Amino acid sequence: MSQPAWLNKYLRMKPEVKNILDDLDAYKEFCIKQGYVFDEAHLYHEKTPWGEFQRVLAGKYPKDNWSPHPKPERTNFRPRDSNPRPRY
């Protein structure tokens, strides 16, 4: 039994949807490999791990989330307001 032409047109995978799903799969693999939390809502948002994924695709090195040694604490930290007698 053949399907109507409008149903075939409705059910086919459009290129835009295919690109989104391909990006989502690549982003999921990146999150698993680099140790980020995977969330579909982060797709195409620069201030999320998606932005880090885009920087890696551009040729930069990713952040090392698997290092057992955290960054050393800052020892020369000085507050922005160094006035000893602030006027409030």
C-alpha positions in Angstrom: 0.0 0.0 0.0 1.5 3.3 -1.1 1.4 6.4 1.1 0.0 9.6 -0.1 2.4 12.2 -1.5 1.7 14.7 1.3 2.6 12.1 3.9 5.9 11.3 2.3 6.7 15.0 2.2 5.7 15.4 5.8 7.8 12.5 7.1 11.0 13.1 5.4 14.0 14.4 7.3 14.6 18.1 6.4 18.3 19.2 6.1 17.9 21.8 9.0 16.6 19.1 11.3 19.4 16.7 10.3 22.0 19.4 11.0 20.5 20.0 14.4 20.5 16.3 15.3 24.1 15.9 14.0 25.2 18.9 16.2 23.4 17.4 19.1 25.1 14.0 18.7 28.6 15.6 18.3 27.9 17.8 21.4 26.9 14.8 23.4 30.1 12.9 22.5 32.1 16.0 23.5 30.4 16.3 26.9 31.0 12.6 27.6 34.6 12.8 26.6 35.4 16.0 28.4 33.3 15.5 31.5 30.7 18.2 31.0 27.1 17.8 32.0 25.1 17.2 28.9 21.9 19.2 28.5 20.1 19.6 25.2 19.0 23.1 26.2 22.6 24.2 26.0 22.7 23.7 22.2 23.8 26.9 20.4 24.3 28.9 23.7 27.9 30.3 23.9 28.0 30.6 27.7 27.5 26.9 28.3 29.7 23.9 27.5 28.5 24.3 23.9 30.8 27.4 23.7 33.7 25.3 24.8 32.8 22.7 22.2 32.8 25.4 19.5 36.3 26.6 20.7 37.6 23.1 20.4 36.2 22.8 16.9 38.0 26.1 16.0 41.3 24.4 17.0 41.8 25.5 20.6 42.7 23.1 23.4 39.8 22.1 25.7 39.8 22.8 29.4 41.2 19.9 31.5 38.2 18.7 33.6 39.9 15.4 34.5 43.0 16.8 36.3 43.4 15.5 39.9 45.2 18.6 40.8 43.1 21.7 41.1 44.4 25.1 40.3 46.4 26.6 43.2 44.7 29.2 45.2 45.6 32.8 44.6 48.0 34.0 47.3 48.4 37.6 46.1 44.7 38.3 46.2 43.7 41.9 47.2 40.2 43.1 47.4 39.2 45.8 44.9 38.5 48.3 47.7 41.8 48.6 49.5 40.7 51.6 51.5 41.1 50.7 55.2 38.5 53.3 56.3 35.6 53.1 53.9 32.9 55.7 54.1 29.4 54.2 53.8 
